[in-house]
Amino acid sequence: MTALWFIAAAALPCWGTYALVAAGSRALPRTPATTILRLCLASGIGLGWGSGTYYLWLLAFGRPQGMYLAVDALFWFLLSFLFRADRRLHSLMNEPSPRLALPAPGRKAGVNHGDEQIPSPPVVWWTLRIAFAVVLAVAAAGLVGQALAEPNGGWDAWAIWNLRARFLYRLGDDWPQALAGTFHHTDYPLLVPANLARCWTFLGDDPSWAGAVLGIAATLATVALVMAAVTLRRGVSSGLFAGVVLLGTARFLRWGALQYADVPLSFFFLSTLVLLMQHDEVRQERGGSAGAGLLFRRE
């Protein structure tokens, strides 16, 4: 039951904002890479909005309790419904008429040119997949092992982020003490602490494993975002190679398992760059530039 509450706390913002991300990326091809890209971006936007709504509740009503859980769930349900309805209406009003796709003049069908994706030989295809599977397994084992060894995270985690999250969760109406000048770096935003405190509110307790799971999730989401973006631009093989390179970066994995805010911050920087790149490639869509600005302001 505890795991279900944690999944609900983490998944509701992602689910609620997925339709928004999908509406802003209508021009992308319907592929698994596009779905993964949207899921990663939705998790980032949901992370930002989840921390924001939690903070607004603290300002307005004080310590979140049972009513907060119901209002929070209702908010994400309504958000998803509105964005999905808008997306469906846009699809009905702008449905293109079917037309036959013909090769461009001077080109032969089935031939790739310029930046178009070129199929990889079978040996390279299987080698990359096997290498990615092995590296992913080793990286996942390393993330879990590091989290088990230091469940409260590294110095930044337990001295700044997790400590402030516990103040937000435990102090009730005295939560403003989490912003007291006695803390290190009181100017740091509440993105990470507020999200962790929000998850603890759903759980009804403040176990250390919750922060470790969020840190690992942010790490893997960054890897998935890199792979999806590169796959859409250069093909599956290039996307797998990008994933192998990032998963092979030991310090990146260590910081993620230690619950440092550097990994979520890198996720938002990367998301901004990905959306700007998509906006440049599909100039008729405004979702890329709007989403880039939204994500850039999260941390």
N, C-alpha and C positions, 0 to 999 in steps of 0.2 A: 504493500500500500504506500509506503514511503517513497519508493521509486516512482510510482504512478503520479504522486503529487509533484515530485520534482520534474518529471517529464511534462506535466501539465504547465507548470510554471515556466519552463524553458520553451515549450512548443507553442503556447498560445500567441505570444508576440510574433513569432515567425510565421505562423499560419495566418494571423490577422493582416500582416503586411505583404504576404505573398502576392495577393491580387493586385496591390499597388505596383509592385515591381513588374509583374506580368503586363500590366497596362502600359507601363513606361518602356517596355521592350517588345512591343508587338511586331516590330520589323525583323526580329531575329528568327532564324530558322527553327522549326519545331524538331529539336533533337534532344537526346539525353543530356548533352553538354549544356544546352540552353536551360533545361530544367534545373540542373545542378547550379548553374550560375545564378538563376533566380532564387533558389533556396538559400544560397550563401548570402546574397544581397539582402534578402528578406530577413535573415537572421541578424544581420548587422543593423538594419533599420529597426527591427523589433527590439534589439538590445538597447538602442538609444531611446526609443519611445517607452520601453518598459521602465527604464531608470527614470525617465522624465515623469511618467504618470505616478510612479511610486513617490517621487519627491513632492509632486503637487498634492498628493493625498496627505503626506506628512504636514505640509503647510496648512492645508484646509481643515483636516480632521484629527491630526495627531497620529497616534500609534495605529497602524493598520491591523484590523481584526477580522472577524468573520464576514462582516459586510463588505470589506475591501475585496475579499476573494470573489464574491458574487459580482460586484461592480466591475472588477478587473476582467473577469471572464466575459461578462456581457459586453464590455467595451470592445474587446477583440472580435467577438462574434459580429457585432454591428459593423465594425470597420471592414471586416472581410466581406460581409453581405453588400455593403455599399460599393466597395471597389469592384467586386465581381459583377454586380448589376451594371455598373458603369462600363466595365469592360465588355460585357455581353451586348449592351446597347450600342457601343461603338462598333463592335464586330458586325452587327446587323445593319447598321447605317452605312458602313464603309466596306461591305463585302465586295471584293473585286469580281468582275465578270470572268469566266473561264476563258483562257486563251492558250493556243498551242505554243510551246516554247521551241524556238528555232535557234540553231547555232548562229553566232555572230558572223557577219560577212568576213570572208578571208580565213575562217577557222573551220576545222573539221570537228565534228561531234566526237566526244570522248577524248579529246586532246586537251591537256592542261597547259595554260600559258601564264607567265608572270608569277603573281602571288597566289595563284590558284593551288589548291591542295593536290599534291602528287602522291599517289598510293605508294606505300613502302613495300619492299620485297618481303615475302613471307618470313624469311629468316629474321630480318630486323623486326618485323611485326611481333613475332613470338618472343624474341629476345627481350624487347622492351617490356612486354607484359609480364614475363617471368621476373625480370629485374625489379619492376615496380612492385609486384606482389611480395618479393623477398624484402625489399627495402621498407615497404609499408609494415610488414609483420615485425621487423626489427625495431622500427621507429615506434610502433604502438607498444611493444614490450618495454622500450626505454621510457616512454611517457608514463606508463602505468607504474613501472619500477621507481621512477623518480618521485611520482606522487605518493606512493606508499612509503618511501623513505622519508619524505618531508611533507606530510599531509597538510601542514599549515602554510606551506610555501616558503619562499626565500625571504630575505630581509624586507624588501619592499612590500611583499604580500602581508606578512603578519604585523609589520610595524606601521603600515599605512592603510592598505586597501582592506584587509580583513578586519583589522582593529576598528576602523571607521564603520565598516559594515555592522559589526557587533554593537557599536554605539547606536546606530540607527535602529537596529532590531530590538535591543534589550532595554533601552532607556525610556521607551514610551514617549510621553509628552516632553521629556527632557532631551529629545534627540538633537536639538541644536548644539549640544555639547560636542557632537561629532565634528563640528566646524570650529571648535575652540582653538585659540592660538598655540596651545600646548602641543598640538600635533605637529608632526613634520609635514611640510608642504601642504598647508591648509588651502592653498590656491588651486590644488589639483581638483579636477571635476569629479562628480559622484557617479560616473558611468559604471565603473566596476563595483564600488561598494553598494550602490543602490540596487543593482541587479542581484548581487549576492544576498542582500537583506531581503529583497523581494522573494527570492527562492526560499529563504529561511522562513518567511512568513507563510508561504504555502505549506512548508514542512511542519511548522509548529515547533521547530528546534533549530539549533545552529551547528550541525555537524561539520567538521572540517572537510569531509569528502566532497561537499557541494562545491566549494571553491575550486578544488582540484578538478572536478568534472567540467566546470565551466572553463577553466584554463586549457584543458585538453581539447575541449570542443572548439574553442577559439583557434587553437593551433591547427587542428584538422580542417576547420572551415577555411582557413587561409590557404592551406595546401589545395583544397578542392576548388577554391576560387581561381587560383593560378592555373590549375589544370583545365578548368572549364573555359577560361578566357583564351588560353593558348590553343585549345582544341578548336574553338570556333574560328580562330584566325588562321591556324596552320595545320590543323588535322589532329587525329587521335594520337599518332606516334609522337608528335611534338609535345602534346599535352602530357603524355606519360613521362617523357624525358624531363619536362619541367617539374613534374611531381617528384621524380627521383632526385633531382638536384636539390629541391627544397627539403625533402625528407632526409636527405643526407647532410643537412646543416645541423650539426650537433648543438650548437649554442641556441639556435632558434627553438629546437625541441626542448632544451633544458629550461629556457625562460618560460616557455608555455606551461610546462609541468610545474614550475615554481610559482605560477600564478602572477607573473609580472604583467603590468599593464602595457608593456612594450608590444606584446603580441596582438592584443585587441587594437592597439593604435596602428600597428602595421597593417592589420586587416582593413581598417577604414581608409588609410592612405592608398592601399592597393585597390579597394573598391572604387575610390574616386578616379583613379587612373583608368581602370577598366571601363567605367561609365563614360568618361571623356573620350576614350578610344572608340567606343561604340557610337557615341554621338557624332564623331567625325566621319565614321564610315556610313552612317545612316542619318543624314542631315535633316530629313523630313520629320524625325521624331524628336520631341522636346524632353522625353523622359530621361535621356542620358544626362543632359546638362543639369536638369532639376535634381535628379537623384545624386549626382556628384556633389552638388552644393549641400544637399541634405546630409549626406554621409560625412562630408568634410567638416561639418559643424558638430559632429557627435562627440569628438574627443579633443 
